[in-house]
Amino acid sequence: MSIHKEVKKITTNTLQKMKQAGEKISMLTAYDFSFATIIDNAGIDVILVGDSASNVMAGHETTLPITLDQMIYHAQSVVRAINRCLVVVDLPFGTYQSNSDIALASAIRIMKETGAHAIKLEGGEEVIESVKRIVGAGIPVMGHLGLTPQSIYKFGTYNVRAKEAAEANKLKNDILLLEQAGCFAVVLEKIPAALAKEVSNSVQIPTIGIGAGKDCDGQVLVMHDMLGINTEFKPRFLRQYLNIAELATNAVQQYVQDIKSKGFPNEKESY
C-alpha cells in the first residue's frame, strides 16, 4: 500500500462544481517546466499554455507568428511539470480558422503529442462548427470572447471591446452558442465589468476574466506580467505581485561584480 497521499487533480468537471459552489477559479499562463512546477505547487487551478508565448517568450509584437509545433513544444514542457492542475493549450492563429477539418486535426495533435487536458480557441459564431467537431471527438474546449488578440489587425487596437450595444449583443449571443456547442468554460477579455457579470450569470459554464471585472467565475493573467518580468506592460487590469525584473537584474549585476573582483568562485565553491 502506498504511503503517499493521492493528489486530487483538477478537471473540467471540477471547474463546473466550483462555479456552482461560488468558488473562484484561478488561472495563470506558463510556457516551461520550471515555472509550471512552481505554479502547480502553489495551488493554481488552471495553467494556460497561451499563444502569448509569441510575445513574452519569443519577443513578437503579436500572437500571430507562433506555430502549432512551437505551441506543442511549450505544452509538452508544462505538462511534464504538472501533478494537480488542469492544462489548457491555445490553438494558435492559422490552425483552426480555415475550416473545421483543420481545427480538429490541430486539436488532436495538441492532445496526442502533449498530454494536455483541453484546448482554447478564440471567436464566437464563426467557430461553432469547429467547437462542435472538436468536442465531438472527446476534446474539451475553452472559448475566448471580447478582445481576441489573434484578431488584432481586424480591431486595430487592444482597447476594451463590446462597449457598444451591437458588439455587446453579439457577445451575449456568442457565449450562449459556445455553451450549446459544448465549451466547458469561456475566457472574457477586456470587456465592461457589467457585461461580464451579465453573461456570466446567463450561462452554466464558468467564465474566466482578464480585464473583465470581479464577477467572472475566475481570473487569468499572463505570468510574465503578474510576476513583473515584463515591467513596461502596465494595463489597468494588471496587478503585479512581484518585480522579478528588478530582482534578477540586481542578482546578475552582483554576479558580474563578484567575477570581476575575483570573489567568485571562492575556496568553498571550488573542488
C-alpha positions in Angstrom: 0.0 0.0 0.0 1.3 3.4 -0.9 2.1 5.8 1.9 1.9 8.8 -0.5 -1.2 11.0 -0.3 -3.0 10.9 -3.6 -3.1 14.3 -5.3 -6.6 15.4 -6.3 -6.4 16.6 -9.9 -8.4 19.5 -11.3 -10.7 18.5 -14.2 -13.2 20.4 -16.3 -15.9 18.9 -14.0 -14.1 20.4 -11.0 -14.4 23.8 -12.6 -18.1 23.3 -13.2 -18.6 22.4 -9.5 -16.5 25.4 -8.4 -18.9 27.7 -10.3 -21.9 26.0 -8.8 -20.4 26.5 -5.3 -19.4 30.1 -5.9 -15.7 29.3 -5.6 -13.5 31.4 -7.8 -11.2 29.7 -10.3 -7.5 30.8 -10.6 -5.7 30.6 -13.9 -2.2 31.7 -15.0 -0.1 31.2 -18.1 3.1 29.1 -18.2 5.3 28.0 -21.0 8.1 25.9 -19.5 8.8 23.2 -17.0 10.4 25.3 -14.2 7.7 27.9 -13.9 4.9 25.4 -14.4 6.3 23.4 -11.4 6.3 26.5 -9.2 2.8 27.5 -10.3 1.3 24.0 -9.9 2.9 23.6 -6.5 1.5 27.0 -5.5 -2.0 25.7 -5.9 -3.2 27.2 -9.2 -6.4 25.6 -10.7 -5.6 26.0 -14.4 -2.4 26.6 -16.4 -3.0 28.1 -19.8 -0.2 27.4 -22.3 -1.0 30.6 -24.1 -0.1 31.8 -27.6 1.1 34.8 -25.6 4.3 32.8 -25.6 4.7 34.6 -29.0 5.1 37.8 -27.1 6.8 37.0 -23.8 9.0 34.1 -24.9 9.8 35.0 -28.5 9.6 38.8 -28.5 7.0 39.2 -31.2 4.6 42.1 -31.2 1.6 40.0 -31.6 0.4 36.4 -31.0 0.1 35.6 -34.7 3.6 34.3 -35.5 3.7 31.4 -33.1 3.3 28.0 -34.8 1.5 24.8 -33.8 4.8 23.0 -33.4 6.0 25.7 -31.1 2.9 25.6 -29.0 3.2 21.8 -28.8 6.8 22.2 -27.6 5.8 24.6 -24.8 2.8 22.5 -23.8 5.0 19.4 -23.5 7.4 21.2 -21.2 4.5 22.4 -19.0 2.7 19.0 -18.8 5.8 17.3 -17.6 5.7 19.5 -14.5 2.1 19.1 -13.6 0.7 17.0 -10.7 -2.6 18.7 -9.9 -3.8 21.5 -12.2 -5.7 21.5 -15.5 -3.6 22.3 -18.5 -5.3 24.2 -21.4 -3.4 24.9 -24.7 -4.2 27.7 -27.1 -4.8 26.8 -30.8 -2.5 29.3 -32.5 -3.5 31.6 -35.3 -3.9 29.7 -38.6 -4.6 26.3 -37.1 -8.4 26.5 -37.0 -9.7 29.5 -38.9 -9.7 27.9 -42.4 -12.2 25.1 -41.7 -13.3 22.6 -39.1 -11.2 19.7 -40.6 -8.0 21.7 -39.9 -9.3 22.8 -36.5 -10.0 19.2 -35.4 -6.6 18.0 -36.7 -4.8 20.7 -34.8 -6.6 19.9 -31.6 -5.9 16.2 -32.0 -2.2 16.9 -32.5 -2.1 19.0 -29.3 -3.8 16.4 -27.2 -1.9 13.5 -28.6 1.5 15.0 -28.6 1.4 17.0 -25.3 -0.8 15.2 -22.8 -2.7 18.4 -22.1 -6.2 18.3 -20.9 -8.0 20.8 -23.2 -7.6 23.4 -25.9 -8.7 27.0 -26.2 -9.7 28.9 -29.3 -10.9 32.5 -30.0 -14.2 33.5 -31.5 -18.0 33.1 -31.4 -20.5 32.1 -34.0 -17.7 31.8 -36.7 -16.0 28.9 -34.8 -19.1 27.0 -33.6 -18.7 24.2 -36.2 -15.1 23.7 -35.2 -16.0 23.6 -31.5 -18.7 21.0 -32.1 -16.4 18.8 -34.0 -13.6 19.1 -31.5 -15.9 18.4 -28.6 -17.4 15.6 -30.5 -14.0 14.0 -30.8 -13.8 14.0 -27.0 -11.6 17.0 -26.6 -12.6 19.7 -24.0 -12.8 23.2 -25.5 -12.4 26.6 -23.7 -13.8 29.5 -25.6 -12.5 33.1 -25.7 -14.6 36.2 -26.4 -14.2 40.0 -26.1 -10.7 41.2 -27.0 -9.3 38.3 -29.1 -5.6 39.0 -29.7 -5.4 36.9 -32.8 -7.8 39.4 -34.5 -5.7 42.5 -33.6 -5.3 43.6 -37.2 -9.1 43.5 -37.5 -9.7 45.5 -34.4 -6.7 47.8 -34.8 -6.2 48.3 -31.1 -6.1 46.5 -27.8 -8.8 48.7 -26.3 -11.9 47.5 -24.4 -14.3 45.6 -26.5 -18.2 45.3 -26.5 -18.8 48.8 -25.2 -21.3 49.5 -28.0 -24.7 47.7 -27.9 -24.3 45.8 -31.2 -21.0 44.2 -30.2 -22.3 43.6 -26.6 -25.3 41.8 -28.0 -23.2 39.7 -30.3 -21.0 38.7 -27.3 -24.2 37.7 -25.4 -25.3 35.5 -28.2 -21.8 34.1 -28.9 -21.4 32.8 -25.3 -24.7 31.0 -25.5 -23.7 29.4 -28.8 -20.3 28.3 -27.3 -22.1 26.8 -24.3 -24.6 25.0 -26.6 -21.7 23.7 -28.7 -20.1 22.1 -25.7 -17.4 24.5 -24.4 -16.6 23.8 -20.7 -15.6 27.5 -20.0 -15.1 30.8 -21.7 -12.4 33.5 -21.3 -13.8 37.0 -21.3 -11.1 39.5 -22.2 -11.2 43.3 -21.7 -15.0 43.9 -21.7 -17.1 46.1 -19.4 -17.5 44.6 -15.9 -21.3 44.9 -16.0 -21.4 43.0 -19.3 -19.1 40.3 -17.9 -21.4 39.9 -14.9 -24.5 39.6 -17.1 -23.1 37.0 -19.4 -21.5 35.0 -16.5 -25.0 34.8 -15.0 -26.5 33.8 -18.3 -24.6 30.5 -18.7 -24.0 27.4 -16.6 -20.3 27.1 -17.7 -17.6 29.1 -15.9 -16.3 32.4 -17.2 -12.6 33.4 -16.7 -11.9 37.1 -16.8 -8.9 39.1 -17.8 -9.8 42.8 -17.6 -13.5 41.9 -17.2 -14.2 42.8 -13.6 -14.7 40.8 -10.4 -17.9 39.0 -11.2 -16.5 36.4 -13.6 -16.2 32.9 -12.2 -12.4 33.1 -12.3 -9.4 35.2 -13.3 -6.4 34.8 -15.6 -3.2 36.8 -16.0 -0.1 36.3 -18.1 2.6 35.0 -15.7 5.3 37.4 -17.0 3.0 40.4 -16.3 1.9 39.3 -12.9 5.4 38.5 -11.7 6.9 41.7 -13.1 9.2 40.1 -15.7 7.8 42.4 -18.3 7.7 45.7 -16.4 6.8 48.0 -19.3 3.3 46.4 -19.8 1.0 48.0 -17.3 -2.6 47.8 -18.3 -5.3 48.9 -15.9 -6.4 45.3 -15.2 -3.0 44.0 -14.2 -2.0 43.5 -10.5 1.8 43.0 -10.3 2.7 40.8 -7.3 6.5 40.8 -7.7 9.2 42.7 -9.6 11.3 39.8 -10.9 13.0 42.0 -13.5 14.5 44.2 -10.7 15.4 41.3 -8.5 17.1 39.4 -11.4 18.9 42.5 -12.7 20.4 43.1 -9.2 21.4 39.4 -8.9 23.1 39.4 -12.3 24.9 42.7 -11.6 26.2 41.2 -8.3 27.3 38.1 -10.1 29.3 40.2 -12.7 30.8 42.2 -9.9 31.9 39.1 -8.0 33.6 37.7 -11.1 35.3 41.0 -11.9 36.6 41.4 -8.3 37.7 37.7 -8.3 35.4 37.0 -5.5 33.6 34.1 -7.3 34.3 31.3 -7.0 35.8 31.1 -3.6 37.5 28.1 -1.9 34.2 26.6 -0.7 32.9 26.8 -4.3 35.9 25.0 -5.7 36.9 21.3 -5.8 
